[in-house]
Amino acid sequence: MERRRFLTTSSFGVLAGLTGCLNGGRWNAGTDTWSPEIEGTEPTLSFADESPLTVEASDVAGLTVRLPDPQFIAFRFRNADWSPNPASVSDSYPPQWAWSPARSVSGEIPIQIGDHAEPGEYTYGVEAVADSRSDDRSAVETFTITITGE
């Protein structure tokens, strides 16, 4: 009888622990919803122009900018200016900026259009994560950079 009670109690503890892990470590009163707001500018630029991309996001622990392909646009990630400052920045390309705890952030990333860029629309993405230690919950919004032939 004691063994059955022990197994039942242990099983409940393991199940409760796994539920927390599967829920991304974040319990939202019976729901698992996370929907950050992600905004990015959509500039129109010509050859050799420079401009900052402005990115804003709410309730995020990490952000990464997904680059357009082909890469006629130089992203100056080292010169990015965030408010508030990130707690850490990954040493990767493109980098991931991380905040702890999750919060609303805004930043500017300088970009420059190459001299030999082809006119057209180029899509970049902003990926946000709910928890910088896990990619279990992420959201991506895409935006357009237009290059004119002028």
DSSP file with accessible surface (Angstrom, degrees, kcal/mol):
  #  RESIDUE AA STRUCTURE BP1 BP2  ACC     N-H-->O    O-->H-N    N-H-->O    O-->H-N    TCO  KAPPA ALPHA  PHI   PSI    X-CA   Y-CA   Z-CA
    1    1 A M     >        0   0  160      0, 0.0     4,-2.1     0, 0.0     5,-0.2   0.000 360.0 360.0 360.0 -43.6    0.0    0.0    0.0
    2    2 A E  H  >  +     0   0  129      1,-0.2     4,-2.5     2,-0.2     5,-0.2   0.878 360.0  53.9 -62.4 -37.7    2.8    2.4    0.9
    3    3 A R  H  > S+     0   0  195      2,-0.2     4,-2.7     1,-0.2    -1,-0.2   0.916 108.1  49.0 -63.6 -43.5    4.5    1.5   -2.4
    4    4 A R  H  > S+     0   0  177      2,-0.2     4,-2.6     1,-0.2     5,-0.2   0.928 112.1  48.3 -62.7 -43.5    1.3    2.4   -4.4
    5    5 A R  H  X S+     0   0  135     -4,-2.1     4,-2.6     2,-0.2     5,-0.2   0.925 112.2  50.0 -63.4 -42.4    1.0    5.7   -2.6
    6    6 A F  H  X S+     0   0  134     -4,-2.5     4,-2.8     1,-0.2     5,-0.2   0.935 112.5  46.5 -61.7 -46.1    4.6    6.5   -3.2
    7    7 A L  H  X S+     0   0   83     -4,-2.7     4,-2.6     2,-0.2    -2,-0.2   0.903 113.2  49.1 -65.0 -40.8    4.3    5.7   -7.0
    8    8 A T  H  X S+     0   0   91     -4,-2.6     4,-2.0    -5,-0.2    -2,-0.2   0.943 114.5  44.6 -64.0 -46.8    1.1    7.7   -7.3
    9    9 A T  H  X S+     0   0   93     -4,-2.6     4,-2.1    -5,-0.2    -2,-0.2   0.924 115.0  48.5 -64.4 -43.2    2.7   10.7   -5.6
   10   10 A S  H  X S+     0   0   44     -4,-2.8     4,-2.5    -5,-0.2     5,-0.2   0.912 109.5  52.5 -63.7 -42.7    5.9   10.4   -7.6
   11   11 A S  H  X S+     0   0   76     -4,-2.6     4,-2.6    -5,-0.2    -1,-0.2   0.909 108.8  50.4 -61.2 -40.9    4.0   10.1  -10.8
   12   12 A F  H  X S+     0   0  147     -4,-2.0     4,-2.7     2,-0.2     5,-0.2   0.927 110.4  49.7 -63.7 -42.2    2.1   13.3  -10.1
   13   13 A G  H  X S+     0   0   42     -4,-2.1     4,-2.3     2,-0.2    -2,-0.2   0.918 112.3  46.9 -63.3 -43.0    5.3   15.1   -9.3
   14   14 A V  H  X S+     0   0   93     -4,-2.5     4,-2.7     2,-0.2     5,-0.2   0.936 112.7  49.8 -64.9 -44.0    7.0   14.0  -12.5
   15   15 A L  H  X S+     0   0  107     -4,-2.6     4,-2.3    -5,-0.2    -2,-0.2   0.929 111.1  48.9 -61.9 -43.4    3.9   14.9  -14.5
   16   16 A A  H  X S+     0   0   51     -4,-2.7     4,-1.8     1,-0.2    -1,-0.2   0.918 111.9  49.9 -63.7 -39.9    3.7   18.4  -13.0
   17   17 A G  H  X S+     0   0   42     -4,-2.3     4,-1.9    -5,-0.2    -2,-0.2   0.920 110.8  48.4 -64.6 -43.7    7.4   18.9  -13.7
   18   18 A L  H  X S+     0   0   94     -4,-2.7     4,-3.1     1,-0.2     5,-0.3   0.883 106.4  57.4 -65.5 -36.0    7.1   17.9  -17.3
   19   19 A T  H  X S+     0   0   58     -4,-2.3     4,-1.6    -5,-0.2     6,-0.2   0.931 106.6  49.5 -60.4 -42.0    4.1   20.1  -17.7
   20   20 A G  H  <>S+     0   0   30     -4,-1.8     5,-2.6     1,-0.2     6,-0.3   0.919 112.8  47.2 -62.9 -41.5    6.3   23.0  -16.6
   21   21 A C  H ><5S+     0   0   88     -4,-1.9     3,-1.6     1,-0.2    -2,-0.2   0.930 112.4  48.1 -65.9 -45.4    9.0   22.0  -19.1
   22   22 A L  H 3<5S+     0   0  144     -4,-3.1    -1,-0.2     1,-0.3    -2,-0.2   0.777 105.8  60.0 -67.2 -24.5    6.6   21.6  -22.0
   23   23 A N  T ><5S-     0   0   14     -4,-1.6     3,-1.1    -5,-0.3    -1,-0.3   0.299 120.4-107.7 -85.8  10.0    5.0   24.9  -21.2
   24   24 A G  T < 5 -     0   0   16     -3,-1.6    -3,-0.2     1,-0.2    -2,-0.1   0.688  63.2 -71.5  74.3  15.3    8.4   26.7  -21.7
   25   25 A G  T 3 <S+     0   0   68     -5,-2.6     2,-0.5    -6,-0.2    -1,-0.2   0.625 114.3 104.8  76.7  10.3    8.8   27.3  -18.0
   26   26 A R    <   -     0   0   69     -3,-1.1     2,-0.5    -6,-0.3    -1,-0.2  -0.965  53.3-162.5-131.2 118.4    6.0   29.9  -18.1
   27   27 A W        -     0   0  166     -2,-0.5     2,-0.4    -3,-0.1     5,-0.1  -0.874   3.9-172.1-105.7 123.5    2.5   29.2  -16.8
   28   28 A N  B >   -A   31   0A  45      3,-1.0     3,-1.9    -2,-0.5     5,-0.1  -0.546  60.6 -78.1-116.6  64.6   -0.2   31.6  -17.9
   29   29 A A  T 3  S-     0   0   95     -2,-0.4     3,-0.1     1,-0.3    -2,-0.0   0.881 102.9 -36.8  46.8  51.3   -3.3   30.6  -15.9
   30   30 A G  T 3  S+     0   0   57      1,-0.2     2,-0.3     2,-0.0    -1,-0.3   0.452 123.9  91.5  87.9  -2.8   -4.2   27.6  -17.9
   31   31 A T  B <   -A   28   0A  71     -3,-1.9    -3,-1.0     2,-0.1    -1,-0.2  -0.894  60.2-151.4-122.5 157.0   -3.2   28.9  -21.3
   32   32 A D        +     0   0   82     -2,-0.3     2,-0.4    -5,-0.1    -5,-0.1  -0.544  44.9 143.4-121.3  63.5    0.0   28.8  -23.2
   33   33 A T        +     0   0   96     -2,-0.2     2,-0.3    -5,-0.1    -2,-0.1  -0.883  16.6 163.2-110.0 136.5   -0.3   32.0  -25.2
   34   34 A W        +     0   0   36     -2,-0.4    96,-0.1   104,-0.1   104,-0.0  -0.919   2.8 164.4-147.1 116.5    2.5   34.3  -26.1
   35   35 A S        -     0   0  106     -2,-0.3     2,-0.0   104,-0.0    -2,-0.0  -0.703  15.9-167.3-139.0  87.2    2.0   36.8  -28.8
   36   36 A P        -     0   0   17      0, 0.0     2,-0.6     0, 0.0    23,-0.1  -0.347  23.3-121.7 -71.2 155.3    4.6   39.6  -28.9
   37   37 A E        -     0   0  136     21,-0.2    21,-1.8    -2,-0.0     2,-0.4  -0.880  31.8-172.7 -95.1 126.4    4.1   42.7  -31.0
   38   38 A I  E     +B   57   0B   7     -2,-0.6     2,-0.4    19,-0.2    19,-0.2  -0.990   5.1 178.4-125.1 125.8    7.0   43.1  -33.4
   39   39 A E  E     +B   56   0B 113     17,-3.2    17,-2.4    -2,-0.4     2,-0.3  -0.963   2.0 175.6-126.8 144.2    7.4   46.2  -35.6
   40   40 A G  E     -B   55   0B  15     -2,-0.4    15,-0.2    15,-0.2   104,-0.1  -0.993  31.3-109.1-145.0 148.6   10.1   47.1  -38.1
   41   41 A T        -     0   0   50     13,-1.7   102,-0.0    -2,-0.3    12,-0.0  -0.396  17.3-151.1 -75.3 156.7   10.6   50.0  -40.5
   42   42 A E        -     0   0  112    101,-0.1   103,-0.1    -2,-0.1    -1,-0.1  -0.693  24.4-172.6-127.3  78.1   10.2   49.5  -44.3
   43   43 A P        -     0   0   20      0, 0.0   103,-2.6     0, 0.0     2,-0.5  -0.274  21.0-142.2 -76.1 157.2   12.6   52.0  -45.9
   44   44 A T  E     +c  146   0B  93    101,-0.2     2,-0.3    77,-0.0   103,-0.2  -0.987  35.4 165.2-114.7 119.7   12.9   52.9  -49.6
   45   45 A L  E     -c  147   0B  18    101,-3.2   103,-2.7    -2,-0.5     2,-0.2  -0.875  25.4-143.4-133.5 161.2   16.6   53.6  -50.4
   46   46 A S    >   -     0   0   25     -2,-0.3     3,-2.1   101,-0.2    67,-0.3  -0.611  52.6 -45.6-116.1-177.3   18.8   53.9  -53.5
   47   47 A F  T 3  S+     0   0   66    103,-0.6    68,-0.2   101,-0.5    -1,-0.2  -0.155 124.2   3.2 -53.5 135.6   22.4   52.8  -54.2
   48   48 A A  T 3  S+     0   0   45     65,-0.7    -1,-0.3    66,-0.5    67,-0.1   0.473  93.9 144.4  67.3   6.4   24.9   53.7  -51.5
   49   49 A D    <   -     0   0   62     -3,-2.1    64,-2.8    65,-0.2     2,-0.4  -0.427  35.9-152.5 -71.0 151.6   22.2   55.1  -49.2
   50   50 A E  E     + D   0 112B 137     62,-0.2    62,-0.2    -3,-0.1    -4,-0.1  -0.948  24.0 152.9-123.2 146.6   22.5   54.6  -45.4
   51   51 A S  E     - D   0 111B  32     60,-2.2    60,-2.7    -2,-0.4     2,-0.3  -0.967  40.3-110.8-164.3 151.1   19.6   54.5  -43.0
   52   52 A P  E     - D   0 110B  58      0, 0.0     2,-0.5     0, 0.0    56,-0.0  -0.713  23.3-140.0 -87.5 140.5   18.7   53.0  -39.6
   53   53 A L  E     - D   0 109B   0     56,-3.0    56,-2.5    -2,-0.3     2,-0.5  -0.881  18.5-146.3 -88.9 131.0   16.2   50.2  -39.4
   54   54 A T  E     - D   0 108B  40     -2,-0.5   -13,-1.7    54,-0.2     2,-0.4  -0.880  17.3-174.4-101.7 129.7   14.0   50.7  -36.4
   55   55 A V  E     +BD  40 107B   1     52,-2.7    52,-2.5    -2,-0.5     2,-0.4  -0.985   4.5 179.5-125.0 132.8   12.8   47.5  -34.6
   56   56 A E  E     +BD  39 106B 102    -17,-2.4   -17,-3.2    -2,-0.4     2,-0.3  -0.991   5.1 169.8-132.1 141.3   10.4   47.4  -31.7
   57   57 A A  E     -BD  38 105B   6     48,-2.4    48,-2.9    -2,-0.4     2,-0.4  -0.993  19.5-143.1-150.3 148.9    9.1   44.4  -29.8
   58   58 A S  E    S+     0   0B  30    -21,-1.8    46,-0.2    -2,-0.3   -21,-0.2  -0.880  76.0   6.8-115.4 146.7    7.1   43.7  -26.7
   59   59 A D  E    S+     0   0B  58     -2,-0.4     2,-0.3     1,-0.2    -1,-0.2   0.905  89.5 143.3  56.7  49.2    7.4   40.9  -24.1
   60   60 A V  E     - D   0 103B   0     43,-2.3    43,-2.5    -3,-0.2    70,-0.2  -0.918  42.5-171.8-121.9 149.3   10.6   39.4  -25.6
   61   61 A A  E    S+     0   0B   6     68,-2.9    38,-2.7    -2,-0.3     2,-0.3   0.521  80.3  17.5-107.3 -14.4   13.7   37.8  -24.1
   62   62 A G  E     -ED 129  98B   0     67,-1.2    67,-2.1    36,-0.3     2,-0.3  -0.990  58.9-165.6-158.0 148.5   15.6   37.7  -27.4
   63   63 A L  E     -ED 128  97B   2     34,-2.3    34,-2.4    -2,-0.3     2,-0.3  -0.996   4.9-179.7-135.8 143.3   15.7   39.1  -30.9
   64   64 A T  E     -ED 127  96B  23     63,-2.1    63,-3.1    -2,-0.3     2,-0.6  -0.994  21.8-137.7-137.9 139.6   17.5   38.1  -34.1
   65   65 A V  E     -E  126   0B   2     30,-0.5     2,-0.5    -2,-0.3    61,-0.2  -0.874  16.0-145.0 -98.2 123.1   17.3   39.9  -37.5
   66   66 A R  E     -E  125   0B 119     59,-3.0    59,-2.1    -2,-0.6    -2,-0.0  -0.805  23.1-128.3 -88.3 126.1   17.0   37.4  -40.4
   67   67 A L        -     0   0   38     -2,-0.5    56,-0.1    57,-0.2    57,-0.1  -0.384  15.1-114.3 -79.5 148.3   18.9   38.8  -43.4
   68   68 A P        -     0   0    3      0, 0.0     5,-0.1     0, 0.0    56,-0.1  -0.343  39.7-102.6 -72.3 160.3   17.5   39.2  -46.9
   69   69 A D  S    S+     0   0  143     54,-0.2    54,-0.2     2,-0.1     2,-0.2  -0.999 101.5  35.4-131.6 130.6   19.0   37.1  -49.7
   70   70 A P  S    S-     0   0   63      0, 0.0     2,-1.4     0, 0.0     3,-0.2   0.616  93.6-129.7 -73.6 165.0   21.0   38.1  -51.8
   71   71 A Q        +     0   0  113      1,-0.2    -2,-0.1    -2,-0.2    -4,-0.0  -0.619  55.1 140.8 -94.2  83.7   22.8   40.4  -49.5
   72   72 A F        +     0   0   49     -2,-1.4    42,-2.7    46,-0.1     2,-0.5   0.397  62.0  78.0 -90.3  -3.1   23.0   43.8  -51.2
   73   73 A I  E    S-F  113   0B   7     40,-0.2     2,-0.6    -3,-0.2    40,-0.2  -0.941  72.7-146.4-115.5 124.6   22.4   45.4  -47.8
   74   74 A A  E     -F  112   0B  33     38,-3.3    38,-1.8    -2,-0.5     2,-0.6  -0.805  11.5-155.1 -91.2 119.8   25.1   45.7  -45.2
   75   75 A F  E     -F  111   0B  12     -2,-0.6     2,-1.3    36,-0.2    36,-0.2  -0.862   4.8-152.2 -93.9 124.8   23.7   45.4  -41.7
   76   76 A R    >   +     0   0   97     34,-3.0     3,-1.4    -2,-0.6     4,-0.1  -0.594  27.6 164.6 -96.5  71.7   25.9   47.2  -39.1
   77   77 A F  G >   +     0   0   19     -2,-1.3     3,-1.7     1,-0.3    -1,-0.2   0.834  69.4  61.5 -61.6 -34.0   25.0   45.0  -36.1
   78   78 A R  G 3  S+     0   0  234      1,-0.3    -1,-0.3    -3,-0.2    -2,-0.1   0.744 104.9  49.9 -65.6 -21.2   28.0   46.2  -34.0
   79   79 A N  G <  S+     0   0  109     -3,-1.4    -1,-0.3    31,-0.1    -2,-0.2   0.244  80.9 132.4-100.1  11.7   26.5   49.7  -34.2
   80   80 A A    <   -     0   0   23     -3,-1.7     2,-0.5    29,-0.1    29,-0.2  -0.365  45.0-151.7 -64.3 142.8   23.0   48.7  -33.1
   81   81 A D  E     -G  108   0B 110     27,-2.4    27,-2.0    -2,-0.0     2,-0.3  -0.965  16.7-174.8-122.7 112.4   21.6   50.9  -30.4
   82   82 A W  E     -G  107   0B  10     -2,-0.5    25,-0.2    25,-0.2    23,-0.0  -0.828  19.7-127.3-111.8 147.7   19.0   49.2  -28.1
   83   83 A S  E    S+G  106   0B  78     23,-3.0    23,-2.1    -2,-0.3     2,-0.1  -0.980 101.1  24.4-133.9 120.5   16.8   50.6  -25.3
   84   84 A P  S    S-     0   0   43      0, 0.0    -1,-0.2     0, 0.0    22,-0.1   0.700 108.8-112.0 -70.4 165.8   17.1   49.1  -22.8
   85   85 A N        -     0   0  126     -2,-0.1    -2,-0.1     1,-0.1    -4,-0.0  -0.364  36.9-106.5 -61.8 141.2   20.6   47.7  -23.4
   86   86 A P        -     0   0   31      0, 0.0    13,-0.2     0, 0.0     3,-0.1  -0.355  13.4-133.4 -68.1 152.5   20.6   43.9  -23.9
   87   87 A A  S    S-     0   0   76     11,-2.2     2,-0.3     1,-0.2    12,-0.2   0.812  87.4  -1.1 -72.6 -31.1   21.9   41.7  -21.0
   88   88 A S  E     -H   98   0B  68     10,-1.6    10,-2.7     2,-0.0     2,-0.4  -0.988  58.0-150.3-155.1 160.9   23.9   39.8  -23.6
   89   89 A V  E     -H   97   0B  78     -2,-0.3     8,-0.2     8,-0.2     2,-0.1  -0.998  26.6-124.7-134.8 127.7   24.7   39.6  -27.3
   90   90 A S        -     0   0   44      6,-2.5     2,-1.4    -2,-0.4     6,-0.1  -0.394  18.3-124.4 -70.8 150.7   25.7   36.3  -29.0
   91   91 A D  S    S+     0   0  164      4,-0.1     2,-0.3    -2,-0.1    -1,-0.1  -0.535  76.1 102.2 -92.7  64.5   28.9   36.2  -30.9
   92   92 A S  S    S-     0   0   66     -2,-1.4     4,-0.0     4,-0.1    -2,-0.0  -0.861  77.1 -85.1-137.5 172.1   27.2   35.0  -34.1
   93   93 A Y  S    S+     0   0  143      1,-0.3    -2,-0.1    -2,-0.3     3,-0.0  -0.968 122.0  22.7-129.0 115.3   26.2   36.5  -37.5
   94   94 A P  S    S-     0   0   33      0, 0.0    -1,-0.3     0, 0.0    -3,-0.0   0.631 106.5-136.9 -74.5 156.4   23.5   37.7  -37.3
   95   95 A P        -     0   0   11      0, 0.0   -30,-0.5     0, 0.0     2,-0.5  -0.276   2.7-133.2 -74.9 163.5   23.7   38.2  -33.5
   96   96 A Q  E     -D   64   0B  45    -32,-0.1    -6,-2.5    -6,-0.1     2,-0.4  -0.990  15.2-150.6-115.3 126.7   21.0   37.5  -31.0
   97   97 A W  E     -DH  63  89B   9    -34,-2.4   -34,-2.3    -2,-0.5     2,-0.4  -0.804  16.5-162.2 -93.6 137.5   20.3   40.1  -28.5
   98   98 A A  E     -DH  62  88B   7    -10,-2.7   -11,-2.2    -2,-0.4   -10,-1.6  -0.957  11.7-170.8-128.5 142.3   19.0   38.9  -25.1
   99   99 A W  E     -     0   0B   3    -38,-2.7    33,-0.3    -2,-0.4     4,-0.1  -0.960  20.7-127.5-125.8 146.2   17.2   40.5  -22.2
  100  100 A S  E    S+     0   0B  92     -2,-0.4     2,-0.2     1,-0.1   -39,-0.1  -0.959  91.9  23.1-141.7 119.1   16.4   39.1  -18.8
  101  101 A P  E    S-     0   0B  90      0, 0.0    -1,-0.1     0, 0.0   -41,-0.1   0.620 107.8 -98.4 -76.8 176.7   13.6   39.2  -17.8
  102  102 A A  E     +     0   0B  33     28,-0.2     2,-0.3    -2,-0.2   -41,-0.3  -0.257  59.6 152.8 -58.2 146.8   11.5   39.6  -21.0
  103  103 A R  E     -D   60   0B  90    -43,-2.5   -43,-2.3    -4,-0.1     2,-0.4  -0.949  48.6 -74.7-161.7 177.8   10.5   43.1  -21.8
  104  104 A S  E     -     0   0B  79     -2,-0.3     2,-0.3   -46,-0.2   -46,-0.3  -0.723  53.2-179.6 -86.7 134.9    9.6   45.7  -24.4
  105  105 A V  E     -D   57   0B   6    -48,-2.9   -48,-2.4    -2,-0.4     2,-0.3  -0.924  17.5-168.6-134.7 157.2   12.6   46.8  -26.4
  106  106 A S  E     +DG  56  83B  43    -23,-2.1   -23,-3.0    -2,-0.3     2,-0.3  -0.989  16.5 163.6-143.6 147.7   13.3   49.2  -29.3
  107  107 A G  E     -DG  55  82B   5    -52,-2.5   -52,-2.7    -2,-0.3     2,-0.4  -0.988  29.9-131.4-158.2 164.9   16.5   49.6  -31.3
  108  108 A E  E     -DG  54  81B  93    -27,-2.0   -27,-2.4    -2,-0.3   -54,-0.2  -0.992  14.4-168.6-123.9 132.1   18.1   51.0  -34.4
  109  109 A I  E     -D   53   0B   0    -56,-2.5   -56,-3.0    -2,-0.4   -32,-0.1  -0.976  22.8-132.0-119.5 114.8   20.3   49.0  -36.7
  110  110 A P  E     -D   52   0B  38      0, 0.0   -34,-3.0     0, 0.0     2,-0.3  -0.414  27.8-174.2 -66.1 139.1   22.3   51.0  -39.3
  111  111 A I  E     -DF  51  75B   2    -60,-2.7   -60,-2.2   -36,-0.2     2,-0.4  -0.945  11.1-161.5-129.9 155.8   22.1   49.6  -42.8
  112  112 A Q  E     -DF  50  74B  52    -38,-1.8   -38,-3.3    -2,-0.3     2,-0.4  -0.997  17.0-132.5-138.9 135.7   23.8   50.6  -46.1
  113  113 A I  E     - F   0  73B   1    -64,-2.8   -65,-0.7    -2,-0.4   -40,-0.2  -0.690  31.2-116.2 -85.9 134.9   22.8   49.7  -49.6
  114  114 A G    >   -     0   0   29    -42,-2.7     3,-1.3    -2,-0.4   -66,-0.5  -0.268  16.9-119.1 -69.1 155.0   25.6   48.5  -51.8
  115  115 A D  T 3  S+     0   0  111      1,-0.3    -1,-0.1   -68,-0.2   -68,-0.1   0.776 114.2  42.1 -63.0 -28.6   26.8   50.4  -54.9
  116  116 A H  T 3  S+     0   0  172    -44,-0.1    -1,-0.3     2,-0.1    -2,-0.1   0.065  82.8 141.5-110.2  24.8   25.9   47.4  -57.2
  117  117 A A    <   -     0   0    5     -3,-1.3   -70,-0.1   -45,-0.2    -4,-0.0  -0.346  51.0-124.1 -66.8 146.3   22.6   46.5  -55.6
  118  118 A E        -     0   0  124      1,-0.1    29,-0.1    -2,-0.0   -46,-0.1  -0.770  30.2-107.8 -90.4 135.7   19.8   45.4  -57.9
  119  119 A P  S    S+     0   0   77      0, 0.0     2,-0.3     0, 0.0    29,-0.2  -0.273  71.8  87.0 -59.4 145.9   16.6   47.4  -57.6
  120  120 A G  E    S- I   0 147B  28     27,-2.3    27,-3.2     2,-0.0     2,-0.5  -0.924  77.6 -61.4 153.8-175.3   13.7   45.5  -56.0
  121  121 A E  E     - I   0 146B 142     -2,-0.3     2,-0.4    25,-0.2    25,-0.2  -0.907  41.9-167.7-106.2 131.5   12.1   44.5  -52.7
  122  122 A Y  E     - I   0 145B  25     23,-2.9    23,-3.1    -2,-0.5     2,-0.5  -0.979  12.1-141.1-124.1 128.6   14.1   42.6  -50.1
  123  123 A T  E     - I   0 144B  76     -2,-0.4     2,-0.3    21,-0.2    21,-0.2  -0.759  17.9-178.3 -95.1 130.0   12.5   40.9  -47.1
  124  124 A Y  E     - I   0 143B   1     19,-2.5    19,-2.9    -2,-0.5     2,-0.3  -0.896  13.9-146.3-118.0 154.4   14.1   40.9  -43.7
  125  125 A G  E     -EI  66 142B   5    -59,-2.1   -59,-3.0    -2,-0.3     2,-0.5  -0.877   7.6-149.0-120.4 154.0   12.7   39.2  -40.7
  126  126 A V  E     -EI  65 141B   1     15,-2.7    15,-2.0    -2,-0.3     2,-0.5  -0.987  16.9-163.1-120.4 116.2   12.7   39.9  -37.0
  127  127 A E  E     -EI  64 140B  35    -63,-3.1   -63,-2.1    -2,-0.5     2,-0.4  -0.896   5.6-169.1-102.5 127.5   12.6   36.7  -34.8
  128  128 A A  E     -EI  63 139B   0     11,-3.1    11,-2.3    -2,-0.5     2,-0.4  -0.885   4.4-157.7-113.4 145.9   11.6   37.1  -31.2
  129  129 A V  E     -EI  62 138B   1    -67,-2.1   -68,-2.9    -2,-0.4   -67,-1.2  -0.947  16.4-145.6-122.8 147.8   11.8   34.5  -28.5
  130  130 A A  E    S+     0   0B   6      7,-2.1     2,-0.4    -2,-0.4   -28,-0.2   0.754  93.9  26.6 -78.9 -26.7    9.9   34.3  -25.2
  131  131 A D  E >   - I   0 134B  36      3,-0.6     3,-1.9     6,-0.4    -1,-0.3  -0.967  68.9-148.6-142.1 118.7   12.8   32.8  -23.3
  132  132 A S  T 3  S+     0   0   42     -2,-0.4    -1,-0.1   -33,-0.3     3,-0.1   0.669  98.1  59.3 -66.4 -13.6   16.4   33.3  -24.4
  133  133 A R  T 3  S+     0   0  207      1,-0.1     2,-0.3    -3,-0.0    -1,-0.3   0.525 112.5  36.1 -88.0  -6.8   17.4   29.9  -23.1
  134  134 A S  E <   - I   0 131B  32     -3,-1.9    -3,-0.6     3,-0.1     3,-0.3  -0.999  55.9-154.3-148.8 142.5   15.0   28.1  -25.4
  135  135 A D  E     +     0   0B 108     -2,-0.3     3,-0.2     1,-0.2    -3,-0.1   0.149  67.0 112.0 -97.9  16.2   13.7   28.5  -28.9
  136  136 A D  E    S+     0   0B 118      1,-0.2     2,-0.6    -5,-0.1    -1,-0.2   0.869  81.3  36.5 -58.6 -39.2   10.5   26.6  -28.0
  137  137 A R  E    S+     0   0B  36     -3,-0.3    -7,-2.1    -6,-0.2    -6,-0.4  -0.933  78.7 148.5-121.3 110.3    8.4   29.7  -28.4
  138  138 A S  E     - I   0 129B  57     -2,-0.6     2,-0.3    -9,-0.2    -9,-0.2  -0.939  25.7-160.2-136.4 159.6    9.4   32.1  -31.2
  139  139 A A  E     - I   0 128B  27    -11,-2.3   -11,-3.1    -2,-0.3     2,-0.4  -0.995   6.0-160.7-139.7 141.0    7.6   34.5  -33.5
  140  140 A V  E     - I   0 127B  54     -2,-0.3     2,-0.4   -13,-0.2   -13,-0.2  -0.990   6.1-175.3-127.1 132.7    8.8   36.0  -36.8
  141  141 A E  E     - I   0 126B  95    -15,-2.0   -15,-2.7    -2,-0.4     2,-0.3  -0.959  16.5-144.8-119.9 143.3    7.5   39.1  -38.6
  142  142 A T  E     - I   0 125B  89     -2,-0.4     2,-0.3   -17,-0.2   -17,-0.2  -0.848  16.0-178.1-113.1 150.0    8.8   40.1  -42.0
  143  143 A F  E     - I   0 124B  16    -19,-2.9   -19,-2.5    -2,-0.3     2,-0.4  -0.896  20.6-119.8-139.5 164.8    9.3   43.5  -43.4
  144  144 A T  E     - I   0 123B  32     -2,-0.3     2,-0.5   -21,-0.2   -21,-0.2  -0.904   9.9-163.3-118.5 137.1   10.5   44.9  -46.8
  145  145 A I  E     - I   0 122B   0    -23,-3.1   -23,-2.9    -2,-0.4     2,-0.5  -0.977  19.8-152.7-109.7 123.7   13.4   47.1  -47.8
  146  146 A T  E     -cI  44 121B  34   -103,-2.6  -101,-3.2    -2,-0.5     2,-0.5  -0.882   5.8-161.9-102.9 129.0   12.9   48.6  -51.2
  147  147 A I  E     -cI  45 120B   3    -27,-3.2   -27,-2.3    -2,-0.5  -101,-0.2  -0.943   9.7-158.2-109.6 123.5   15.9   49.5  -53.3
  148  148 A T        -     0   0   36   -103,-2.7  -101,-0.5    -2,-0.5  -104,-0.0  -0.585  23.0-124.6 -95.7 162.3   15.2   51.9  -56.2
  149  149 A G              0   0   50     -2,-0.2  -103,-0.1  -103,-0.1    -1,-0.1   0.218 360.0 360.0 -88.8  13.6   17.4   52.3  -59.3
  150  150 A E              0   0  181   -105,-0.1  -103,-0.6     0, 0.0    -2,-0.1  -0.577 360.0 360.0 -90.5 360.0   17.9   56.0  -58.8
